Amino acid sequence: MCTVCGCGEGETRVEGHPVGGRAHEHRHADGTVHSHPHDHDHDHGHDHGHEHRHHHEHMHRHEDGTVHAHAHDHASAHGHGAGHDHRHEHAHSHRHADGTAHSHAHDHAAEHGHGGVHDHAHEDPHRHEHRHADGTVHAHPHDHAGHHGHDTAHEHEHRDDQAAASHGEHLHYGHGAAHAHAPGMTQERMVRIEQDILGKNNEYAQANRERFQRQGVLALNLVSSPGSGKTSLLTATIERLQGRMPVSVIEGDQQTSNDADRIRATGAPAVQVNTGKGCHLDAHMIGHAVERLGLQGSGLLLIENVGNLVCPSAFDLGEAHKVVILSVTEGEDKPLKYPDMFHASTLMVLNKIDLLPYVDFDVKRCIEYARRINPRLEVLQVSARTGEGMDAWVDWLEGRLGGSAAGGGEEEIEALRRRVAELEAQLDAARQGH
């Protein structure tokens, strides 16, 4: 699940917008307010106090190579230049050579860097034993020479209460309430995070959708794996639509403006959005990109999402429809492997059909798999290179554009309502599991 994978930590850049870090806003005793870009990876020396809430995880590596993490949530008023303290407790369980075992608690109050030291009164080697929430136990040898510092310390709290379902050699991490897995995070928390992130995103998406409907703009979210031929399909589409309808493009990639440059070479306006480490576009990015495009009146807005068949399926951009593009070089079982994307899409464009004589691809089976996931999925077969099937694609676009001003987003709104209901059901299931 993208919402917990850290993909939002990268730098997002929309062409024409300044690049900068997150801003902190401070209110002083005299009522004045100022803000400044802020990056928590560096030291800064403000003598005035301001409150930050930090939620982060400490990660410790054991001698046997395993890694454990635990979360800290700091809420403190601190001047930037002084460290901030946190206190945490955990228990060590030690198994000695004679088979006896004991445990004792530790309470650490140390500065953020874990440079603190705590002592153990053990002169003989012994073992640490850890019991996970799923009942599994592991131990590793540990020799305390009087103390160990948290520069090389380890954490003994495990929250793997979402172990994979096992069927022989098949491990499945998608059976929990969140249908995903993140080390050290409960299913309930993952569901809550997804609800929070998607809830805010959907507010931006609805604002985008209302704007598009007011202007009579048909916005399409084009999604696919990398290399499916999205940009080639777009350039061929723009060339065919010249003089027939206005076309604007938003290009999403982690880096470079290569695709936007290709689009602009056709004469169509385009804005590049670089997501940094992010693996998808979101509705907030689209809102900024639309401002840069300066859309005037009705027309077609084609949004080329980051190449990814997973995360973009969950993020509504305010589009009227998702269009999933699958090339014949990828394998006909993609709809079964990545069902969420095909379930969320209105149309599947089967691209690069000019290569069918040279690849082992069963078109009939691919369509059957796709409609097994989404029985209402429309399918077009095209070749952006030779032009085969492009007339049908253009007819589809013109037909949808004609209906966009008459509430073409109702189907997407209903899909959002269903998604909210699914998330609420998942949260209830996670609560009942505790």
Secondary structure by P-SEA (a helix, b strand, c coil): ccccccccccccccccbbbbcbbbbbbccccbbbbccccccbbbbbcbbbbbbbbbbbbbbccccbbbbbbbbbbccccccbbbbbbbbbbbbbbccccbbbbbbbbbbccccccbbbbbcccbbbbbbbbccccbbbbbbbbbccccccccccccccccccccccccccccccccccccccccccaaaaaaaaaaaaaaaaaaaaaaaaaaaaaccbbbbbbbccccaaaaaaaaaaaaacccbbbbbbbbccccaaaaaaaaaacbbbbbbbccccccccaaaaaaaaaaaccccbbbbbbbccccccccccccccccbbbbbbccccccccccccaaaaaaccbbbbccccccccccccaaaaaaaaaaacccbbbbbbbcccccaaaaaaaaaaaaaaacccccaaaaaaaaaaaaaaaaaaaaaaaaac
